[in-house]
Amino acid sequence: MALQYTGKHSDTFMEAAKRYGLLPTIRTRLRDLVLLVRRLYLVKVWKMDIHPFTLISLQAILDRTYPRGIHVAEGTAISFDAVVLSHDHIAGKHTDTRIGKYCQVGARSMIMPGVTIGDHSVVAAAAIVTKDVPPRSIVAGNPARVIRSNIMTTNWGKITETGHKPGETPPPPEDTPETAAS
């Protein structure tokens, strides 16, 4: 019986060790295990709403003052030193902060309390998000502004369609063989 790893890698431990080497395989599998334990800790102990298919850096900071207000959807990646807040001590409010499906939250960015980041969106590194982010867009800056819209992302916010800049007319749809023949 081969040792089958039940995480995100489809190959067995021995297959991965032959392909990548023993030490890199051990490191990757241990890291995946640590990330799984951390996610379970945040979900079970702190009652955060984090989908199992997410990637949250060990150095990312998720607000524990109002942990039930943190909601992270499927396929989202939160990079190192990113901060996701769900409370505002000055205003005295506790509110829900939502990050949609297949999003990327860049390194050292900050998501303010009560913000909703739409599905398939990217928050650039060091962005300060103070308002809701529309779906399928890229935001950057302080405060964050939409710099590109109508994008498409896959797992962990990897961009597959680049979209267009705000104020720019979108390119016409490409002719397909079916429409060109008619």
N, C-alpha and C positions, 0 to 999 in steps of 0.2 A: 504494500500500500504506500503510495507516494504521499508526502505531506502536501496537502492542497491548502493554499492560503486563501482565505475567504474574503479578503479585502478587495481593493480596486484593481489588482493585477490578476490577469486571467491565467498566467503561467504558474507552474508549481515552483516551489523554492529552489529545487535542484535545477530546473530548466533556466530559471533566472540567474542562478549562480554560474552556470556554464556560459550563459550569454554575456553577462555583465561583470562577473567576478564575485567572489564570496563576500568580501567586505562591503562593496557598494550595495549588494543585495540585502545584507544584514542591516545596514544603515537605513535603507529605504523602508524595509519592513518594520523596523523598530520605530522610525519616524511616523509611519502610518498608524502604528499601534498607539503611540503617544497622542497623536491627533485625535484618534477615536476615543481614547480615555478622557481627553480634555473636553471633547464635544459632549460625551455622556455626563461628565461632571457639570457642565454648564446647563444641560437640559434637565437632568434629574435633581441636582442640588439647588441650582439657582432658578429653575423653571423657565429658562429662555426657550423660545420657539426657534430651533435651528434644525433645518432639514438634514437628514443623514448624508446626503450627497452634496456637501459643502466643503470648502477648503479654507480654514481660518488659521492664519499664522499664529504660532505660539506667542509672538510678541504683539499681536493685535490686542487692543483694550476694548472690552465690551462692558458697558456701564452696569455695575452691580448695585447701584443705589435703587434702581427700579428695574430689576432684571426681567420681569415679565413683560416689559415693554419692548424687548428686543425680538425682532422677527426677521429671520434670514431664510430665504427660499432656496429651492433646489438649484444646484449647479453654480452657486455663487462663490467667488473667492475674495477674501479680505486679506490684504497684504500686511506686511510687518509695520508696526507702529501706527496703524490706522486706529482711530478712536470712533466708537459708535456710542452716542449718548442717548439716554432716554429720560433724563431729568434735567431741570434747570433750577438750580438752588436759588438764584436771585429772584426769578419770577415765582418760585414756589410751585412749580408744576411737574407732574409726572405724566408722561405721554408715550404713546407707542411710536417706535421708529421702525420702519419697514424697509427691507432691501429685497427687491424682486428676484425673479428667476434669471439665471445665467448672467449675473452682473459681475463686474470687477471693481473693487474698491482699492484704489492705488495706495502705495506706501505713504505714510505720514499724512494721510488725508483725515478730515474730521467730518463726521455726520452729526449734525446738531439734532436735539430732541424734536420729535414730532415730524420729522422729514420722511417722505416716502420716495424711494428710488424705484422707478418703473422697471419692468422686465427688460432684459437685454440692454442694459445701460452700463456705461463705464464712467467711473469717477477717477479723474487723473490724479497723479501723485501730488500731494501737498494741497489739494483742493479743500476749501472750507464750504461745505454744503449747508446752506441756511434755508433753502426753499425746496419744494418737491422737484424731483427730476422726472421729466416726461419719459415714457418708454422709448427704447431704441435711440438713445442719444448719448453723446459724450459731453461731460461737463468738466470745466477746469477753472482754476483761479480762486481768488479770495475777494468777494464771495464768488462761489462757483456760478458760471454762466454756461449755457449751451454753446458749444463750439462746433458741433456736428450733429446732425439728426438723421433719422431713417437708416440707422446702421442695423446690422444683425450680428449677434454673438452666439457662440456655442458654449460648451463647458468652461466654467471659470472665467467667463467674459472675454474669450478670444474672439476678435473681430473677424467676421467672414465677409461682410458687405460693408463698404466704407461709407455709404450714404452721401449727404451733401451738407455744405455749410449753410447756416441760417441766412436768409435773404437771397440765396443763390437758387435759380430755378433748377429743379431736378432734371437730369438728363432724360430724353425721351426713351421709352422702352425699346430695347433692341428688337430688331426684326427676327422672328423665329421662322424656320422653314415653313411652318403651317400658315403663318400670316403672310409671308412673302409670296406663296403660291396662289393665294386667293385674290 
